[in-house]
Amino acid sequence: MTTMLRENLTGRILLVLLMAITILPFGSLFVTALHPSGTYPSGLSWPDDPQWGNFLDAFQAADMGTLLYSSVLIVVGVVPASLLFGTMAGFAFGHLRMPGHRAGFLLFVLGLTLPFEGIITPLYYQVRDMGLLNTRWAIILPLIGLFMPFSVLWMRAHFVTMPSDLSEAARVDGASTWQLFRRIHVPLAMPALSSLAILLFLWTWNQFLLAIVLVDEPAKRTMAGALGAFQGQWGTDIPLLCAGALLILVPTLTVFLIFQRRFVAALLQGSIKG
Amino acid sequence: MSAQVEGRRAGRARRPRAIWLGWLFAAPAIIMYATFVIRPLLLTVQYSLYDWNGIGASTWVGLDNYRRLLTDEDLFSSIVHAFELIVFFSGIPVLLGLFVAATIRDIAASRLAVIARTVLFLPQVIPLVAAGIMWSWLLSTTGTANELLSAVGLGDLTRAWLGDFDTALPAVGVIGAWVLVGLCTLLLLAGMSKIDPALYEAARLDGAGPVREFLSITLPSLRQEIGVCVTVTVIAALASFDIVYIATQGGPGNATMVPGLEIYYLAFSEREVGMASALAVTLVVLVLACVLPIQRLTRDGS
């Protein structure tokens, strides 16, 4: 019994320690952001005169409103289209199972582990030739393609579990395939769809490589891409950089804390299926 | 009735229209995937066989780029670094995750366990770029890491962790480990909750201690979850880009250069598109070569 207790205690101490290490960078960033702009403060010291105005300065310096707007536009361009295309293909491969569906599905499985760096070079020339370089489409269109393997796999896994009796009954009632999809299967797929939507939102919002390669103007990038540019520009003004970095974290952290359960569940399922 | 339905289904499948419809549904996904993934992927392979600066004419060089990759010390070291990062990105999160998940499970009902699940997961949600910025500040000369060391009397150890040739790569590794511990913990925790408690009772009756229990029951039951953790984290290590780009830009010297970053420099600063593509092809092959065996090993048992 005493050994159990002791183990429990060691475990708890380690857990608290690990939590402290997880929080430490956030705390350090926050404290530093409160120091006078342009100074080179040290580590974890609380400033004598907290400069709350730094957050306002960073908000203006980074043109945060524009960045937020740009990120939202990109998310709106990527997520609904990915959901729709992924669901339609998942429905075809998992439920309609037309001849050749296995081969088609395998094609998508192939792309599942592909690192984005593997295709970024030709993607640049392709997007340039399409005349889309330095527009938000340069991020939106490739991301839809890059998210397809995961989206199709995710939705197919859902449709495979749907009983075919359901479709037979609807067909007897005279439903066309599109009606069957739209009226019966999409509403039933809502839980799978919402988890997928969370994942795609997060991956789009945090996308960095495509943003810095395909779009020069930070104001047209994702939040993560803009943060990279902000670091280049304000890298020497540490407090301002820290304030800006914190501001950029606020949207995702807020969404995460509100939808915490869904987020964790989606991310866990996501990595298992991936 | 059921025969009739069967007949109907077979009839439908034979109709050409049904085939056509199925592929019509899959068409948008296939078009986007083919245009923005398959085509670029094939082009990467093609570019990798040429010497091209991205603007002028290209010359066919066959496998020369790959030969250079194997002989050029700087290029090859980027691949070695990626494998060294696996120790940090995979090793630490999986081992620590096992320990932490076991602890959280033991105290599942307590408030601490609930808070820990949220807190440890935070790094998963923020952009890797932000993790890079946070940690480069934390590990800088006047950063918190050095301050803590001085505070406990280890002032001699202080240094610019990301700027020192010996510590830069491990420091980048620590950032990756920080990001991935939470994900592994939660995955393993989910796996543990599926283990039948009767197994533990039986083991306890046989006089097994906590260590024995962990080795004989917990670990084997988590085979699949461990496989998932290793797969996800190995890909994160081999294809690392964001953290390194922000924290060290590959430096000091070449100490933290990884394939992802090298591809970016080669293609977009040094204008060596062929060489960048050869490295890209190699990276894709390496990821597959690492991930496929892990999948086989961990999926077959279940």
Interface residues (C-beta under 8 A of the other chain):
Chain A: T3 M4 E7 N8 G11 R12 L14 L15 V16 L18 M19 I21 T22 I23 L24 P25 F26 S28 L29 T32 Y40 P41 S42 G43 L44 L84 F85 G86 M88 A89 F91 A92 F93 L96 R97 M98 P99 G100 H101 G104 L107 F108 G111 T113 L114 P115 F116 E117 G118 I119 I120 T121 P122 L123 Y124 Y125 Q126 L141 P142 I144 G145 L146 M148 P149 S151 V152 S164 E168 R171 T177 F181 L202 W205 N206 F208 L209 V213 M223 A224 L227 G228 Q231 I238 L241 C242 A245 I248 L249 T252 L253 F256 L257 Q260 F263 V264 L267 L268 S271 I272 G274
Chain B: V5 R8 R9 A13 A18 I19 L21 G22 W23 F25 A26 P28 A29 I30 M32 Y33 T35 F36 V37 I38 R39 P40 L41 L43 T44 Y47 G54 L96 F99 V100 A102 T103 I104 D106 I107 L112 I115 A116 R117 T118 V119 L120 F121 L122 P123 Q124 V125 I126 P127 L128 V129 A130 A131 I133 M134 W135 W137 L138 T142 G143 T144 N146 E147 L148 W178 V181 G182 L183 L186 L187 A190 P210 E225 V228 T231 V232 I235 L238 A239 F241 D242 Y245 I246 P259 G260 I263 Y264 A267 F268 V273 A276 S277 A280 V281 L283 V284 V287 L288 V291
